[in-house]
Amino acid sequence: MSDPATSVPVPDSEWSFPPLDRASPLPLYAQIKQRLIGIILKWEQADRRFYSDEQLCTMFGVSRDTARQAVAELVQEGLLTRSRGLGTFVAVRKLEERFNPGMDFLNQWAATGMPMQASVLAFERGPADEAVAATLEAEAGLPVLFIKRLRTAARVPLAVDYRYVPADLVTDWTEEAVHDSPLHRLWQKVDLKTGDFTIEAGIAGPEEVEYLHLTPGAPVLIRTLRYREAGGRLVMCGHTVHRADLVRYSLSVPLSRGGSSVPDIDRSGVHDD
């Protein structure tokens, strides 16, 4: 076991980190915090002390107060711990979200000791534009409900959800109703049959900078989705933008020798992440 009294060496900051953007509206401590989260989630030395404030000052070329503010927020959010006389240590690692018939991402996060919360950023009824209507295989102008949510765990922003649902299916929904799982609420009203997903890499734009506390151009994961009911109608579409430094996906695929189809969704465990 390594000696926890010995900190890891200071890396070559010019090689290891993109430079801080001192002209950005995002404060320097927040930019440092973003970079440190990437380090924390790849940390493989649980018994090794994290970088000291002095090391962070050297790594990023900032004042001690700026470095301490970044670390203090990470401690408050549960990603780091500090012990008097011992130093700072990493508390958590990256979560793997598993794709399986249940799609129960909410409970996956809760099982790690970091339950997920969602705050509603938009809850609006109106006509679908051509792009949304095409995704829903409907005519432009179809009345839809648009939901935008920010998801966090341990007060760390993880993802922004964008969802569109035909308004006739959710006439009784309120903003409070979608703090939990919009998909599960939809399942209670219609006979869901399939969910189609794609995942691709992207870069942070203005909304990701604002909501996910990313720097412009930072990597993100974009997951698009469409859910279809048993009669063939598309009943929800949208996408989620995840911080690529905090979440990774894995896929569980049932296999058989006889060519039988993959089992339907286990509706008792449907959750919208």
C-alpha positions as CSV (number, residue, x, y, z in Angstrom):
1,M,0.0,0.0,0.0
2,S,1.3,3.4,-0.9
3,D,2.0,6.0,1.8
4,P,-1.0,8.4,2.0
5,A,1.3,11.0,3.4
6,T,2.9,11.3,0.0
7,S,1.0,13.2,-2.7
8,V,1.1,12.2,-6.3
9,P,3.7,14.2,-8.4
10,V,2.6,17.4,-10.1
11,P,2.0,16.6,-13.8
12,D,3.2,18.7,-16.6
13,S,0.4,21.2,-16.6
14,E,0.9,22.3,-20.2
15,W,0.7,18.7,-21.4
16,S,-2.1,17.5,-19.0
17,F,-4.6,20.3,-19.1
18,P,-6.1,22.7,-21.6
19,P,-5.1,26.2,-20.6
20,L,-7.5,28.2,-18.4
21,D,-9.5,30.7,-20.4
22,R,-8.9,34.0,-18.5
23,A,-11.3,35.8,-20.8
24,S,-14.2,33.4,-20.2
25,P,-17.2,34.4,-18.1
26,L,-16.7,31.1,-16.3
27,P,-14.6,31.9,-13.2
28,L,-11.1,30.4,-12.9
29,Y,-12.0,28.3,-9.9
30,A,-14.9,26.8,-11.8
31,Q,-12.6,25.9,-14.8
32,I,-10.2,24.3,-12.4
33,K,-13.0,22.4,-10.8
34,Q,-14.1,21.1,-14.2
35,R,-10.6,19.8,-14.9
36,L,-10.2,18.2,-11.5
37,I,-13.5,16.3,-11.9
38,G,-12.0,14.6,-14.9
39,I,-8.9,13.6,-12.8
40,I,-11.1,12.5,-9.9
41,L,-13.2,10.1,-12.0
42,K,-10.1,8.4,-13.4
43,W,-8.3,8.2,-10.0
44,E,-7.0,4.7,-9.4
45,Q,-5.0,5.4,-6.2
46,A,-7.7,5.4,-3.5
47,D,-5.1,5.4,-0.7
48,R,-3.0,8.1,-2.2
49,R,-3.5,11.7,-1.2
50,F,-4.9,14.1,-3.8
51,Y,-3.0,17.2,-5.0
52,S,-2.4,19.8,-2.4
53,D,-3.5,23.4,-2.8
54,E,0.1,24.3,-3.5
55,Q,0.4,21.7,-6.2
56,L,-2.8,23.0,-7.8
57,C,-1.5,26.6,-7.8
58,T,1.6,25.3,-9.7
59,M,-0.5,23.2,-12.1
60,F,-2.9,25.9,-13.1
61,G,-0.9,29.1,-12.4
62,V,-3.5,30.6,-10.0
63,S,-3.6,31.9,-6.4
64,R,-4.0,29.7,-3.4
65,D,-7.5,31.2,-2.8
66,T,-8.6,30.2,-6.3
67,A,-7.3,26.7,-5.9
68,R,-8.9,26.3,-2.4
69,Q,-12.3,27.5,-3.7
70,A,-12.3,24.8,-6.4
71,V,-11.3,22.1,-3.9
72,A,-13.8,23.4,-1.3
73,E,-16.7,23.0,-3.8
74,L,-15.6,19.5,-4.7
75,V,-15.5,18.6,-1.1
76,Q,-19.0,20.1,-0.5
77,E,-20.3,18.1,-3.5
78,G,-18.9,14.8,-2.2
79,L,-16.2,14.2,-4.8
80,L,-13.3,14.9,-2.4
81,T,-12.8,14.5,1.3
82,R,-10.5,16.4,3.6
83,S,-9.0,15.1,6.8
84,R,-7.0,17.4,9.2
85,G,-3.4,16.3,9.3
86,L,-3.9,13.8,6.4
87,G,-4.9,15.9,3.4
88,T,-7.4,15.6,0.6
89,F,-8.6,12.3,-0.9
90,V,-10.8,11.2,-3.8
91,A,-14.3,10.0,-2.7
92,V,-16.1,8.8,-5.8
93,R,-15.4,7.5,-9.3
94,K,-17.2,7.6,-12.7
95,L,-20.6,6.0,-12.8
96,E,-21.4,3.4,-15.5
97,E,-25.0,3.6,-16.7
98,R,-26.1,0.2,-17.9
99,F,-28.5,-0.2,-20.9
100,N,-30.7,-3.1,-20.2
101,P,-34.5,-3.9,-20.5
102,G,-35.3,-2.1,-17.2
103,M,-33.3,1.1,-18.1
104,D,-33.4,2.0,-14.4
105,F,-30.7,4.7,-14.3
106,L,-32.3,6.4,-11.3
107,N,-31.8,3.4,-9.1
108,Q,-28.3,2.8,-10.6
109,W,-27.2,6.2,-9.4
110,A,-28.9,5.8,-6.0
111,A,-27.1,2.4,-5.5
112,T,-23.8,4.3,-5.7
113,G,-24.8,6.5,-2.8
114,M,-25.3,9.5,-5.1
115,P,-29.1,9.8,-5.7
116,M,-30.1,11.8,-8.7
117,Q,-32.3,14.9,-8.6
118,A,-34.0,16.7,-11.5
119,S,-35.0,20.3,-11.8
120,V,-37.4,21.5,-14.5
121,L,-36.0,24.2,-16.7
122,A,-38.9,24.4,-19.2
123,F,-42.4,23.0,-19.3
124,E,-44.2,24.4,-22.3
125,R,-47.1,23.3,-24.6
126,G,-47.1,24.5,-28.2
127,P,-46.9,23.5,-31.9
128,A,-44.1,21.2,-33.0
129,D,-41.7,22.7,-35.5
130,E,-40.8,20.7,-38.6
131,A,-37.8,18.9,-37.1
132,V,-39.7,17.7,-33.9
133,A,-42.7,16.8,-36.0
134,A,-40.6,14.7,-38.4
135,T,-39.0,12.9,-35.5
136,L,-42.4,12.1,-34.1
137,E,-43.6,11.1,-37.7
138,A,-46.3,13.7,-37.4
139,E,-47.4,16.9,-39.2
140,A,-45.7,20.2,-38.4
141,G,-47.8,22.1,-35.9
142,L,-48.8,19.0,-33.8
143,P,-49.4,20.2,-30.3
144,V,-46.6,18.9,-28.1
145,L,-45.4,19.2,-24.5
146,F,-41.7,20.3,-24.3
147,I,-39.8,19.4,-21.2
148,K,-36.3,20.4,-20.4
149,R,-34.7,19.2,-17.2
150,L,-31.3,19.5,-15.5
151,R,-30.1,16.4,-13.6
152,T,-27.7,16.5,-10.8
153,A,-26.1,14.1,-8.3
154,A,-24.3,15.4,-5.1
155,R,-25.0,18.8,-6.5
156,V,-22.9,18.2,-9.5
157,P,-24.7,18.9,-12.9
158,L,-24.7,15.7,-15.0
159,A,-27.0,16.1,-17.9
160,V,-29.7,18.2,-19.6
161,D,-32.8,16.3,-20.9
162,Y,-34.9,17.5,-23.8
163,R,-38.2,15.7,-24.3
164,Y,-41.2,16.1,-26.7
165,V,-44.5,14.3,-26.1
166,P,-47.8,14.7,-28.1
167,A,-49.9,17.0,-26.0
168,D,-53.1,14.9,-26.2
169,L,-51.3,12.1,-24.2
170,V,-50.4,14.4,-21.3
171,T,-53.2,16.9,-20.8
172,D,-53.2,16.2,-17.1
173,W,-49.4,16.6,-16.5
174,T,-48.1,19.4,-14.4
175,E,-44.6,20.7,-14.0
176,E,-44.4,18.9,-10.6
177,A,-45.2,15.6,-12.3
178,V,-42.0,15.5,-14.4
179,H,-39.5,16.0,-11.6
180,D,-39.4,12.2,-11.4
181,S,-39.6,10.0,-14.5
182,P,-41.6,11.3,-17.5
183,L,-41.2,8.0,-19.2
184,H,-42.7,6.1,-16.3
185,R,-45.6,8.4,-16.2
186,L,-46.1,7.9,-19.9
187,W,-45.9,4.2,-19.5
188,Q,-48.9,4.4,-17.0
189,K,-51.0,5.9,-19.8
190,V,-50.0,4.0,-22.9
191,D,-48.8,0.6,-23.9
192,L,-45.1,1.2,-24.6
193,K,-43.5,-1.3,-26.9
194,T,-40.0,-0.2,-28.0
195,G,-37.3,2.4,-27.4
196,D,-34.7,3.4,-30.0
197,F,-31.5,5.1,-29.0
198,T,-28.3,6.5,-30.5
199,I,-25.2,7.8,-28.7
200,E,-22.7,10.1,-30.2
201,A,-19.9,12.4,-29.2
202,G,-20.3,16.2,-29.2
203,I,-18.8,19.4,-27.8
204,A,-20.3,21.8,-25.3
205,G,-22.2,24.7,-26.6
206,P,-23.7,27.7,-24.8
207,E,-26.3,25.7,-22.9
208,E,-23.8,23.1,-21.8
209,V,-21.5,25.8,-20.6
210,E,-24.4,27.4,-18.6
211,Y,-26.1,24.4,-17.2
212,L,-23.3,21.8,-16.9
213,H,-20.5,24.1,-15.9
214,L,-18.4,23.1,-18.9
215,T,-15.9,25.1,-20.8
216,P,-16.7,25.8,-24.5
217,G,-15.8,22.9,-26.7
218,A,-15.6,20.4,-23.8
219,P,-16.6,16.8,-24.7
220,V,-20.2,15.7,-24.2
221,L,-22.2,12.5,-24.9
222,I,-25.5,13.0,-26.7
223,R,-28.1,10.3,-26.5
224,T,-31.1,10.6,-28.7
225,L,-34.3,8.5,-28.0
226,R,-37.7,7.7,-29.5
227,Y,-40.4,5.6,-27.8
228,R,-43.2,3.8,-29.7
229,E,-46.4,2.4,-28.3
230,A,-47.8,-1.0,-29.2
231,G,-50.0,0.5,-32.0
232,G,-46.9,1.9,-33.7
233,R,-47.3,5.6,-32.8
234,L,-44.3,7.5,-31.6
235,V,-45.2,8.9,-28.2
236,M,-41.9,10.5,-27.0
237,C,-38.7,11.8,-28.6
238,G,-35.8,13.9,-27.6
239,H,-32.2,13.8,-26.5
240,T,-30.0,14.1,-23.4
241,V,-26.6,15.8,-23.3
242,H,-24.3,14.3,-20.7
243,R,-21.0,15.5,-19.3
244,A,-18.6,13.0,-20.9
245,D,-16.2,13.2,-17.9
246,L,-18.9,11.9,-15.5
247,V,-20.9,9.3,-17.3
248,R,-20.2,6.3,-19.5
249,Y,-22.6,3.8,-20.9
250,S,-22.6,0.0,-21.1
251,L,-25.0,-2.2,-23.0
252,S,-26.5,-5.5,-21.9
253,V,-27.8,-7.5,-24.9
254,P,-29.8,-10.8,-24.4
255,L,-28.5,-13.5,-26.8
256,S,-30.0,-16.8,-27.9
257,R,-29.2,-19.5,-30.4
258,G,-32.7,-20.0,-31.8
259,G,-33.0,-16.5,-33.3
260,S,-35.8,-15.5,-30.9
261,S,-36.4,-11.9,-30.4
262,V,-35.0,-9.7,-27.6
263,P,-37.5,-9.6,-24.7
264,D,-39.8,-6.6,-24.4
265,I,-39.2,-3.9,-21.9
266,D,-39.8,-5.0,-18.3
267,R,-42.4,-2.3,-17.7
268,S,-42.3,-2.8,-14.0
269,G,-38.8,-1.2,-14.1
270,V,-39.2,1.5,-16.7
271,H,-37.5,4.8,-15.8
272,D,-36.5,7.8,-17.9
273,D,-32.9,8.8,-17.0
